[in-house]
Amino acid sequence: MTGKKIPQRMCVGCREMKEKRELIRIVRTPEGETRLDATGKMSGRGAYICFSGQCLERAKKSRGLDRALNITISQEVYESLAEAMNNDCK
């Protein structure tokens, strides 16, 4: 019996492969804006990060989000990510 394949994505903080639904998606829209994507379907270049403050700090320190999205991430985006993690928008 074969089940449905669960999509896997890599966290830019801890670099671990996890199920897509366990991660937050950050998108660089075609207009160049950076947004949190709760639906996982927003158009644009996406990067994923765990629901963990430690992974967010690692991604910030290593500039993993910047590299994944090919832009410089502003402090406001990091703050909104931290707020989303605190509110557990899962």
Protein Blocks (a to p, Z undefined) as FASTA:
>chain_A
ZZddddddddfklopacdfklpccddddfkopacddfkopagcdddddddbfklmmmmmm
nommmmmnopacdfklmmmmmmmmmnopZZ
